[in-house]
Amino acid sequence: MTKLLIAAAATAFVAAPALAAGDETVFTRDGQTYAYTLSAEGDATVIAGRTVPQNDPFRLVVRGRTAEGDIDGRRVSFRIAKPLTLAARTQTASVDAN
């Protein structure tokens, strides 16, 4: 399951870089369904969620192109294709610039 989630994270989480913080997203890859939210934590993006229906938790902290965290109690670390950007972080930056 860990390898499947890492493969899904490496593709699906980076495929939706403009999601707003706090919106739950559900997707299915290779027959496994995932539900997760994105949030900003300093300069990092946090991906927190669970598998459905197993309810196995995961939490990944993404800084730049590195993702680190826990998947169902197992420590993981991997590189992603491009950095994540939250729409909320972008909106905050443009408000701060004005």
ABEGO torsion letter per residue (X at the ends): XAAAAAAAAAAAAAABAABBBGBBBBBBBGGBBBBBBBBBBEABBBBBBBBOAAGBBBBBBBBEABBBEBBGGBBBBBBBABBBBBAAAAAAAAAAAX
